[in-house]
Amino acid sequence: MRHLKTFAVASFIAAALAAGAGMLSAQTTAPPGDAKHGQQVYDAHGCYLCHNYQGQGTGSRKPNQNPGPNLAPAPMPYAGFIKQLRTPRLAMPSYDAKILSNQDAADIYAYLASQPPVKDPHGIAVLNVVNAGTGTAPHGAVVYSANCAVCHGASGQGGIGPALKGESTKKDQGAVAAFVKSPPQTMPKLYPGLLSEGDVTAVAAYVETLH
């Protein structure tokens, strides 16, 4: 009888654990997360090496490219995010709960979800000034507003990234384009994943006009 009771208790515990695991895997809504801490965890675990610092991976397998896919803004559903972390496909390493806790994972997800969407260039004041008398914004200004202004400021005044006003006194257009193509690690690598050769040329020309 004692053995039967022990077996019954063990079976109940096993069933409860299985049910809990099933609930975790089926969770579709992200739990509350701390985006600021999530950024720290994201950087500490080297996620930026594949996905860039703001989740802007390129998915490219070319040399010197960030091979991870784009994660932000609007990351994948939380259930898929957790599944990829714990049991990843392809070349991504596995991050089990001993390496990355469930709360840390939720914080990283909150950080990715906090990334701002690409702005409509028609709603940006500096581009309205550029547009005056021309009817359409130069392509470089559009590329800049969508990809660069969040760090360097809407008019190149600086912010998270350095100021770009007066950059023409330090670099010519070719040097600016080369910098965009091969930036330091602190700057997202946008070429060739998000920006084309023409985009880089256009945005370099636009940066040269910032004074």
C-alpha positions as CSV (number, residue, x, y, z in Angstrom):
1,M,0.0,0.0,0.0
2,R,2.9,2.4,0.9
3,H,4.5,1.7,-2.5
4,L,1.2,2.4,-4.3
5,K,0.8,5.8,-2.4
6,T,4.4,6.7,-3.3
7,F,3.8,5.9,-6.9
8,A,0.5,7.9,-6.9
9,V,2.2,11.0,-5.4
10,A,5.1,10.7,-7.9
11,S,2.7,10.4,-10.8
12,F,0.8,13.5,-9.6
13,I,4.0,15.5,-9.4
14,A,5.1,14.4,-12.8
15,A,1.7,15.3,-14.3
16,A,1.8,18.7,-12.6
17,L,5.3,19.5,-13.9
18,A,4.3,18.4,-17.4
19,A,1.2,20.6,-17.3
20,G,3.3,23.5,-16.1
21,A,5.8,23.0,-18.9
22,G,2.9,22.8,-21.4
23,M,1.5,26.1,-20.1
24,L,4.9,27.8,-20.4
25,S,5.4,26.6,-24.0
26,A,1.8,27.7,-24.8
27,Q,2.2,31.2,-23.4
28,T,1.5,33.7,-26.1
29,T,1.4,36.9,-24.2
30,A,4.8,38.3,-23.0
31,P,5.0,38.7,-19.2
32,P,5.9,42.2,-17.8
33,G,9.5,43.0,-18.6
34,D,12.0,45.8,-17.8
35,A,13.3,47.2,-21.2
36,K,16.2,49.0,-19.6
37,H,17.4,45.8,-17.9
38,G,16.6,43.9,-21.1
39,Q,19.1,46.1,-23.0
40,Q,21.8,45.3,-20.5
41,V,21.1,41.6,-20.7
42,Y,21.0,41.7,-24.5
43,D,24.4,43.4,-24.6
44,A,25.9,41.2,-21.9
45,H,25.0,38.0,-23.7
46,G,26.4,39.3,-27.0
47,C,23.0,39.3,-28.9
48,Y,24.2,42.4,-30.7
49,L,26.9,40.3,-32.4
50,C,24.3,38.7,-34.6
51,H,21.3,41.1,-34.3
52,N,23.0,44.5,-33.9
53,Y,22.4,46.7,-30.9
54,Q,18.8,47.6,-31.7
55,G,17.7,44.2,-33.0
56,Q,18.4,45.3,-36.6
57,G,20.0,42.1,-37.9
58,T,20.6,41.7,-41.6
59,G,20.1,37.9,-42.0
60,S,23.2,38.0,-44.3
61,R,25.7,35.2,-44.3
62,K,28.4,37.3,-46.1
63,P,31.7,38.0,-44.3
64,N,31.6,40.7,-41.7
65,Q,27.8,40.8,-41.7
66,N,25.5,40.4,-38.8
67,P,23.9,37.0,-39.7
68,G,20.9,37.1,-37.3
69,P,17.5,38.1,-38.6
70,N,15.9,41.5,-37.8
71,L,14.2,41.4,-34.4
72,A,12.8,44.9,-33.9
73,P,10.7,46.9,-34.1
74,A,7.6,44.7,-33.7
75,P,9.4,41.4,-32.6
76,M,7.9,38.0,-33.3
77,P,5.2,36.7,-31.0
78,Y,6.5,35.9,-27.5
79,A,5.9,32.2,-27.8
80,G,8.0,31.9,-30.9
81,F,10.7,34.1,-29.3
82,I,11.0,31.9,-26.3
83,K,11.0,28.7,-28.4
84,Q,13.8,30.1,-30.5
85,L,15.8,31.0,-27.4
86,R,15.4,27.6,-25.7
87,T,15.5,25.3,-28.8
88,P,16.9,27.4,-31.6
89,R,17.0,26.5,-35.3
90,L,20.1,26.8,-37.5
91,A,23.3,28.3,-36.0
92,M,22.0,30.2,-33.0
93,P,23.2,28.8,-29.6
94,S,20.7,27.5,-27.1
95,Y,19.9,29.7,-24.0
96,D,18.4,27.5,-21.4
97,A,17.0,28.8,-18.1
98,K,20.4,28.3,-16.4
99,I,22.0,30.8,-18.8
100,L,19.1,33.1,-19.3
101,S,16.2,33.2,-16.8
102,N,12.6,33.5,-17.9
103,Q,12.6,37.0,-16.4
104,D,15.7,38.0,-18.3
105,A,14.1,36.7,-21.5
106,A,11.0,38.7,-20.8
107,D,13.2,41.8,-20.2
108,I,15.0,41.3,-23.6
109,Y,11.6,41.0,-25.3
110,A,10.5,44.2,-23.6
111,Y,13.6,45.9,-24.9
112,L,13.0,44.7,-28.5
113,A,9.4,45.7,-28.3
114,S,10.4,49.2,-27.0
115,Q,12.2,50.0,-30.2
116,P,10.4,52.8,-32.0
117,P,8.8,52.2,-35.4
118,V,10.2,53.8,-38.5
119,K,8.8,57.3,-38.7
120,D,6.8,58.6,-41.7
121,P,9.2,61.1,-43.3
122,H,6.3,63.4,-44.2
123,G,5.6,64.0,-40.5
124,I,9.1,65.1,-39.6
125,A,9.6,68.9,-39.4
126,V,13.1,69.0,-40.7
127,L,12.0,67.3,-43.9
128,N,9.2,69.7,-44.4
129,V,11.8,72.5,-44.5
130,V,13.8,70.5,-47.0
131,N,10.6,70.0,-49.0
132,A,9.8,73.7,-49.2
133,G,9.7,74.7,-52.9
134,T,10.7,71.2,-54.2
135,G,7.6,69.1,-53.8
136,T,9.5,66.0,-52.7
137,A,12.3,65.3,-50.2
138,P,15.7,64.2,-51.5
139,H,16.1,60.5,-51.1
140,G,19.0,60.9,-48.8
141,A,16.9,62.9,-46.3
142,V,14.2,60.2,-46.3
143,V,16.9,57.5,-45.7
144,Y,18.4,59.6,-42.9
145,S,15.1,60.2,-41.2
146,A,14.1,56.6,-41.3
147,N,17.4,55.1,-40.2
148,C,19.8,57.7,-38.7
149,A,17.8,60.4,-37.0
150,V,16.9,58.3,-34.0
151,C,20.6,58.3,-32.9
152,H,22.0,61.4,-34.6
153,G,19.1,63.8,-34.2
154,A,16.5,65.0,-36.7
155,S,18.8,67.7,-38.0
156,G,22.1,66.1,-37.2
157,Q,22.4,67.8,-33.8
158,G,23.4,64.5,-32.1
159,G,21.8,62.4,-29.3
160,I,22.6,58.8,-28.6
161,G,25.1,59.1,-31.5
162,P,27.5,62.0,-32.2
163,A,26.4,65.2,-34.0
164,L,26.8,65.1,-37.7
165,K,26.4,68.9,-38.3
166,G,29.5,70.1,-40.0
167,E,30.6,66.6,-41.0
168,S,31.6,67.9,-44.4
169,T,34.6,69.6,-42.8
170,K,35.9,66.3,-41.6
171,K,34.9,63.8,-44.3
172,D,34.0,64.0,-47.9
173,Q,31.0,62.2,-49.3
174,G,33.0,59.1,-50.1
175,A,34.4,58.9,-46.6
176,V,30.9,59.2,-45.1
177,A,29.6,56.4,-47.3
178,A,32.5,54.2,-46.3
179,F,31.8,54.9,-42.7
180,V,28.1,53.9,-43.1
181,K,29.2,50.7,-44.8
182,S,31.8,49.7,-42.2
183,P,30.7,51.4,-38.9
184,P,32.1,50.9,-35.4
185,Q,30.5,48.2,-33.3
186,T,28.5,50.9,-31.4
187,M,26.6,51.8,-34.6
188,P,24.1,49.5,-36.3
189,K,25.3,48.0,-39.6
190,L,22.6,48.9,-42.0
191,Y,24.4,48.1,-45.3
192,P,23.7,45.9,-47.2
193,G,20.8,44.4,-45.2
194,L,18.6,47.5,-44.9
195,L,20.3,50.0,-47.1
196,S,21.2,49.6,-50.7
197,E,24.2,51.1,-52.5
198,G,22.1,53.9,-53.7
199,D,20.7,54.6,-50.2
200,V,24.2,54.9,-48.8
201,T,25.3,57.3,-51.6
202,A,22.2,59.4,-51.0
203,V,22.4,59.6,-47.3
204,A,26.1,60.4,-47.4
205,A,25.3,63.3,-49.8
206,Y,22.6,64.4,-47.4
207,V,24.9,64.3,-44.3
208,E,27.3,66.6,-46.2
209,T,24.6,69.3,-46.3
210,L,24.1,69.3,-42.5
211,H,25.4,72.6,-41.1
